[in-house]
Amino acid sequence: MKIPLALTFLITSVCLAQKTPANYDEAKVGEVVLPDVLASGSTAEQWVGVRRPEVLQLFQDHVYGRIQPKPADLKFEVTAVKSDALGGAATRKLVHVSLAKHPAWKGMDVMLLVPNQRKGKVPVFVGLSFNGNHAVSTEKDIPISTRWMRPNSKNDKAVVDNKATEDSRGVEASRWPLEMIVGQGFAVATAYYGDIEPDHADGWKDGVRAALSPEGAETVWKNGDWGAIGAWSWGLSRILDYLETNADIDASKAAVIGHSRLGKTSLWAGASDPRFGVVISNNSGEGGAALMRRNIGETTEVITRVFPHWFTSKYKSYAHDVNACPVDQHMLIALMAPRPVYIASAAKDDWADQKGEFLSGRNAEPVYALFGKKGLGVEEPPPIDSPVGDAIAYHNRTGVHDVTDYDWLQYLKFAARHFGVSSAR
Ligand code: GTR
């Protein structure tokens, strides 16, 4: 069979485009000119009243899609209570969150752990997991998630045919040091991200996006419509809605946290829902804290090709011309101001561009300054394992793309300091 030359050329260029190796050479990043987050001479009032809404709108239109309001038919049902979870340290509640008038969404199961040693309401960490509540803890009585799940890269028995097995119990426990968090007086509320929307290209059909759309699973998504990160962030806000109704929780002291794609999600949740008082991004990388204009590690081209469902469709149009995008990720960090935000990298996580993560914090500082808040306090990325910053904080931890006790120790200190609670018990 003879393949026409034009077709050969097309196939070759597509293959090359797919295989362009990632750049890891700082010398090849080139000049990065960031869009202005502020007009000169701005005031805090102008930021709050004019510029912040503009920037938030730009992120909706070009990156993550429209923020959906709190639904009127939100329903919470407590399905299980265990007063001596974590060896007696916590009370565990399982709460099914659903939409009474949108039964196409199967809802999400929130697991809440509240420290038993408490005087009054407690602050709370809110975050989604990759493998379900049963994977976050090793306790045997937490039901195994029955939802669609991506294969587990570390244990091929943990997820079989896209369903969690008993082998997945506790697979994520090292990322959720529950005893340590509860021991420092914080509650933890978590849910499986796949309850909100399964993480694959067609996942939205079985998630909240189809359920809330008048066209359901026939919806054709347009520029500006929400993507999966928008849906997962929406889920984080619904967890907070529940926490506001829980008498044990001080929902004005809620820290939203997430790792990797869920770190991108926690940043978007923090930007779209100002009720989150502290925002934490762990190794969120491209589409998260890392500046998109830096060609290093993962790029906009790669992320929008491999994970187009995470974003609004418009974002893909910047794959080969990132400078045309009217925002960069320092503006996302600025949307948290004046609330405290913690950005964390890992030394072996070059894919996430540690320096780009640092620089987005650095370039958000002018907005924090309008509120008299101090940012990172250093001009260059600090040495490994040396946390810096005040209202914007940063560290680059030894090791790989992951969440470790070291990360949590910093987040606990950070949240305790900014919420004005004592973490040492
Ligand atoms: C990678 C993706 C990253 C990050 C990561 C994760 O494949 O390129 O942006 O989100 O997945 O979520 O584990």
Boltz pocket constraint, residues with backbone or C-beta under 6 A from the ligand:
constraints:
  - pocket:
      binder: B
      contacts: [[A, 259], [A, 260], [A, 261], [A, 262], [A, 283], [A, 284], [A, 285], [A, 286], [A, 298], [A, 303]]
      max_distance: 6.0
